[in-house]
Amino acid sequence: MSSIRSKIILIYLALALGVGAFVLFASFSLRYLEQRVNEGVAIAAFQETAQEMRRHEKNFFLYRAPDDLAAARSLAAELETLLTQDQAILTELAQAGELPALEQAISRYRAHLVGGTVDDDALRAAGHEILTRSELLAERERANLVASARHSRHLLLWSVLVLVLLALAGGQILYRVVGRPLRQLEQQLAPLAQGRFRAFSMVSQDREIVSFTQALNRMLGELELRRRQVLQSEKLASLGTLASGVAHELNNPLGNISGAAQIALEEIATLPEAMREELQGWLRQIDDETERARRIVDILLDYSRRPSQANPPTPLLEVIEKSLLLLRPRLPAEDTVSYAVAPELRLCMDPQRMQQIFINLIQNALAAGGANVHVHIEARTAPQDWPPPAVAQALVTGTAQVLGAPMEATQALLIQVCDDGPGIAAERIGQVFDPFYTTREPGEGTGLGLYIVAEIVQEQNGAVAVTSTPGEGACFHLWLPCGVLR
């Protein structure tokens, strides 16, 4: 398996090789320029010697001083020595036949200085030829030096450009190897802030990224396990709070059963044949109340079971009635909760999960509003646009919170659970779905009820919103897919 470390090492090696090649090239280029400069120094020395020789020549013609003649003779000999010494440099600059001609001119010049009499015109012509040819060589040398410097500059610029491109390519590779996978992982981390624990997909085959992704997925697995444990604990806690009410609810039918049975036992032997019809009524009452007790126990047992995977369409009205049956001992009055739900509305959702939603929402309203609160439940087929207009308007004023984005669904239900309690303050409405957030006294609530509601709704690819005006109650809007008619 490849690794980011090996790729980074290769990139740095490539950059180091590129820098090394650039340094070597620059060194060779500077060495070449140095040779050209040395050649220029040699040509300049030859030219300066020729100019000095001609200066003494002109002084001799003007003043006829023997010292000027001797100096010109000495400088001519020095030119011959320089010509022999710098033969290789002069050969590169001179064209065909120029060096032999220059050598002959120096020889003629010296010959005219050796005799007793000096031929002024011949000496002047030979000196002029020597100086002209030396200036021509110097001019060519300067042109060659300028061309070499320009060529070296262009090559250095191209080398720098290649080095920059190599560095950019290395940076792009590093971005693809490191930056892009990390950015993709960052995008996958965004749902965690919304409480959606989804496994991370592999964004790279590099060993470090694979190990990091696997570690994140293990962490998410642990978080999901802990979350499910918290949900189960909350369900069991809710079950514990309902147990006393269920026991109270069972006492009435069981008391009626006991009383009716005692009456039947006492009176069955003494009753005449005509009163046996009344006895049958008592027995029917015993049967009805027994069935009622059995139904309550079944609901309690169903509520404590884990949700099943297969979820056939379930009547929403039946779920609400079962939830109210479990909550009846905690309701201050019979009309505390009202509902307007058509019997044909159904949801493809686990009934126990739906019961958790309604129980938590109703309990939350009761805890916030006290004995005088009234809760009303409505349900209807949902429009495709989300959030509803009332929620959208409340979002503008900062008195609403929305979680989840509804998936595309051919059929869906919009359920509203509203109360007339004290409502939720605007500065707190953004926290109501946060886990462990509660405004109750310590020991009176876990702060997980509304969090569980939001989790269940979003697990169904639905959405939930809350709107509230302080002093006028709160309203929870649930958008759930797979809402079907009977």
N, C-alpha and C positions, 0 to 999 in steps of 0.2 A: 504494500500500500504506500502510495506517495505521501509526502509530508510537506507542510509549509516550510519547515526548517531547511530541508534539502533544496527546495525551490529558491528560498531566499539566499542560501549559500551559492547556488549556481548563478543567480542574478548578480550578486556581489562579485563573484569571480569574473563574470563577463565584464562588469564595469571596471574591475581592477585591470583586466587584460586590455580593455579599451584605453584606460588612462595610461597604462604602461606603453602601449603602442604609440599613443600620442606623444609621450615624453621622448621615446626613441626617435620618432619622426622629427620632433622639434630639435632634438640634439643633432641629428644628421643635417637638418636644414641650416642650423646655426653654424655647424662645421663647414658646410659648403660656402656659406656667406663669409666665414672667416678666411677660407682659401681665396675667395674672390678679393677680399680686402687686402690680403698679403700680395696678391698679384697687382692690385692697384698701387700698393706702396712701392713695389719694384718698378713699375712703369713710371710712377711719379718721380722716383729717384733718377731714372734714366733721362726723363724729360728735363728735370731741374739741372742735371749735369750738362746736358746739351745747351740749355739756356745760359748757364754760367760760362760755358766755353765761348759762346758767341758774344757775350758781354765783354770778355777779355779781348776777343778778336776785334771788336769795334773800338775799344780803347787803344789797341795797338795801332789801328788805322788812323786814329785821331792824334795820338801823342808819340807814337813810335817808341814806346817804352819797352825795353827788353824784358822787364818783369811780366808784362801782359802777354808777351809772346810765349814765355816759358810756362805761364799759367795755362794758356790755351793748349799748349803742347801736352801738359800734364793731364788736363781734363779730357783731351782726345784719347789719351792712353787709358784713362779710367773708363771711358765709354766702351772701348774695346773689351776691357775686363768685364764690365756689366753685361755686354752683349753675349760674351761666352758664359758668364755665370747664370744669367736668366734666360738661357737659350730655350728651355721648355716653355716658359711663360710667354715669351715673345713669339714662339712658333704658333701657339694657340690663337694669338691675336692677328698675326701678320697673314697677308694673302700670299699666293704663290709668287715667288721672286722678290718679295719685298725685303726679307732679311739679307739675302746676298747683296742686294743693291745697297742696303744700309751699311753693310760691312765694307763694301767697296768705297762708299762715300767717306767713311771714317778713315780708311786706309789712304785715300787721296788727300784728305785733309791733313793727316799727319805727314804725308810726303811733302806737301807744300810748306810745312813748318820746319822741315829738317835742313833744307839748303840755306846757303848764305843769303840769297836774295829771296824775297817772298813775292809770289804772283798774287797781287791783291784780288784780281777778278776771279781767278781759279779758286783761291782760298774762300772768298766770299760765297761763290756758287756751291762749293762742297759743304760749307757750314750751313747754308740755307737748306740744302737737301737733307742734311742730318736733322736739323730742327723740325723741318716739315714732316719728315717721316716719324719722328718721335712724338710729335703732337697728334698725328693721325693714329698712332698706336694708343696713345693716352685717351683719345676720344672714343675709340672702339672699346677700350677697357671700361670707361665710365658707362657707356651704353650697355655693355654686358653686365656690369654691376647693378645697374638700375633694373634690367630685365630679370636678373637672378633674384633681386629683392622682391620684385613684383610677383614672380612665380612662387617664391617661398611664402609670401604673404597669402596668396590665393590658396596654396596648399594647406597652410595653417588654418585659414578660415574654414575650408572644407573639412579639415580634421576636427575642428571645434564643433562644426555643425553635425558631423557624424557622431561625435561623442555626446552632444546634447540629445540627438535622436535616440542614441543607445540608452541614455539615462531616462528619457521619456518612455521608451519601450519597456525598460525595467520597471519604472513606476506604474505603467499600465498593467503589466503582468502582476506586480504586487497587489494592485487594486483588485484585479480579478481573482487572485489567489486568496487574499485576506479581506480586503475592503468589501467587495460585493457579497461574499457569504455572510460576513458580520452584519451588513445592512439588511440582508434578507432575514437573518435571525432576529434582528431588531424589529422588523415588520411583523414577524411571527410572535414576538413578545407582546405586541400591542393588545391582543385580546385578553391577556392575563390581567391587564388593568381593569377590564370590564367583567372579570370573574369567569371567563370562558377558558377552560383548561383543555386545549387541543394539543395533540402530539405534534412535535416539530418534525418537519420533513427534512431529509438530507439535502443540504444546499451545496455540498462539496464532498468529494471523495478523499480529501486530505485527512491524514490520521488525526491531526489536532481538532479539525472541525467535526469529524465524525465522533471523536471522544466527547467533545463539548456538547454536541447534539444529543448523544446518548445519555450524558449526565443530566441534561435538561429534561429529557423524556422520563428518566427515572425519577427526577424531582417532581415532575407533573403527575407521574403515577402515584407517588407518595401523597401529593396534595389531594389528588382525586380520592384516594383511599381515605385520607383524613376527613375530607369533605363529606363523603358518604357516611362515615362514622358519626360526624356531627349531625347530619340529617337524621340518621337513625336514632341518635340520642335525643334529638329534639322531638322526634315522633314518639319515642318512649316517654319523654317528659310530658308531652301533651296527653298521652294515654294515661299517665298517672293522674293528671289533673282531672281527667274525665272519669276516672274509675269511681270516685265517690258519687258523681252524678249518676253513673250507670247503676251503681248499687242502689241508690235512692229510687231510680226509675224501675228497677226490678222489684223493689219492696212492694210497691202498689199492686202490680198484677199478681205477685205471689201471695200477698195478703188476701186479695179477692179470691184467689184459687182456694186458699185455706178456708176462708169463711164459707164459700159456697160448698166446699166438700164437707165441712162439718154439718152444715144445714142439711145437705143431702143425706148424710149418714144418720142424722137424728130423725129426719122426717120421712125417709123412704119407707120405713116399716109401718108408719101410722097413716100414711096418706091413702085415701081411697083411690080407686081406679081413675076417677075423673080428674084427679090432680096430678096425674103422672105427666101431663103435658107441661105443667109448670116445672116439674122436676127436669124434664128434658131441656127446658130453657136454661136452668141453672147449669146443667151439664154442658150445654153449648157455650155458656159464658166461661166455664172452666177451660174448655178447649180454646176459645178465642184468646183468653188472657195468657194461657200457656204458650200459644203460638206467638203472641206479642213478645213475651219474655225471650223466646228462642230467637226471634228476629233481632232483638237488641243485642243479644250475645253474639249472633252471627256478624252483625255490623261491627261490633267491637273487635272480633277476631279478624275480620277482613281488613280493618284499619291498621292492625298491627303487623300484617303480613308484608313481605317485600313485594314491590310492584312486579307484575308479569311483563314479559316482552311483547306478547301478542295482545293488542288492544282493539277489540271489536267496537263498533259504535255503541256508546253508552248514553242513555237518556240523561240530559243535563238536569232535568227537574228531579229525577230520582236521586241523583247525587246530592243535590241541595237539601232535599228532604231528609236523607240519611244524616247529612252533616248537622242539620238542626236537631235531629233526634238525639245525637250525641251531645249537643250543646244545650239541650233544653234545661237541665238543672242549673246552668249558669246564666240563663237568660232572665233578666229582671221581670219581664212580663211576656204574655203570649204574643203580643203584637210588637215586640222589640225588633224582630226581623220580619220583613215582608219581601215578597218577590213577585215578579211578573215575568214568567218564563213559559214559553209555549211548550207543550208536552212533546211536540215533534222534533225539537232541537236536540241534536246528539253530538258528541265529541268522540273522536278516535283517540282516546287517552285513558290511561290507567285510572279507574275510579278512585282508588285510594289516594293517588296523587291529586286528583281534583278535590277530594275531601280535605286534604291538607291545605289547599289554597283557600277554600271557603272558611275552614275552621280558623286558620291563622288570621285572615282578614277580619272576620267577625270578632274574634277575641281581641284583636288590636283595637278595633273600634270601641268595644266594651271597656277595655282598660283605659282608653283615652277619655271617653265620654261619661263613664259612670252609669248610674241606674237610669238616667233620663235620655240616654242616647237611643236613636232609632236608626236601623240599618235597612237599606232597600237594595235589592238585587234585581238587575234587568239583564236580558240577553236577547240578541237579535243577530241576524246574518250581518257579517261585517262588510263594509265597503273596502275596496282595494287600497284606498289612500290611507296613509298612516303618517302622523298621528291624527286623531279626530280633530275637527275644527276647535272644539272647546279646549283640547290639550294644546294645540298650536297657539291659540290666543294666550293661554296661561304661560306658555314658554316665553312669550314676548315680555310679560310682566314679571318673570322670575318666580312664579308661583306653581311651577310644575317640574317634574323630572321624568325623563323617558329612558327606558333601557331596552335594548334589542332593536333589531330591524326585521320586520316580518318578511318571511320568505314568500315567493310567489305561490299562491294557492287558488285553486278554482273555487273553493268554498272555505269559509272561515266564520268564526263567531266573535262578536264583540260583547264582552261581559263587563258590566259596570257594577261595582259594589260601593255604594255611597252611604255616608252617615251624616248626621247633623250635630256632631260633637264640636269640640273646641277648635278643630282644624290643626294645621301644621304651620309653624312660623316660616316665613320665606327664607330665612338664613339657615333653616334646618331641613328644608324639603329635599335638598340635594344629598342628604345623608341617610334618608330613611331606609334605603335598600342596602346600606353598608352592613356587613356582618358585625354583630355585637354592639351595634349602636342602639341605645335605648334611653328614654327620658324618665323611666321609672326609677323608683328607689332600689338600691342594691338588694338583691335577693328576690325581687318581684318580677324580674323578666331577664331573659338571656340576650335579647336584641337580635335573635335569629329568625323571628317569625316572617317578617317582610323579606328578608334576604332569601329565605327558603322559597317564598312565593315567586320571587324574581328568578331564582334558579330553575324552578320547575317549569315556569313559562318559557324561559329561553331554551331549556332542554327540548321543548316541543317545537323549536324554531318559531316561537311566537314573540310577542313584545308586551311590555307592561309599562304603564304610566300612572302617575299620581298627580292630581291637581287639588289645590286646597286654598281656601281663603280663610285666614284666621277669624274664628268666631262663627264661621258658617259651615264647618265640617270639612271632610275630605272625600275624594272620590277616586277609586282605583279602576283603571281601564285595562282590561285584559284582551289582547288580540291573539286568538288561538286558531291555528289552521285545522283543516279536516272537520270543519263544522258541517254536518250533513243533516238533511231532513229525513224523516222516517219514511 
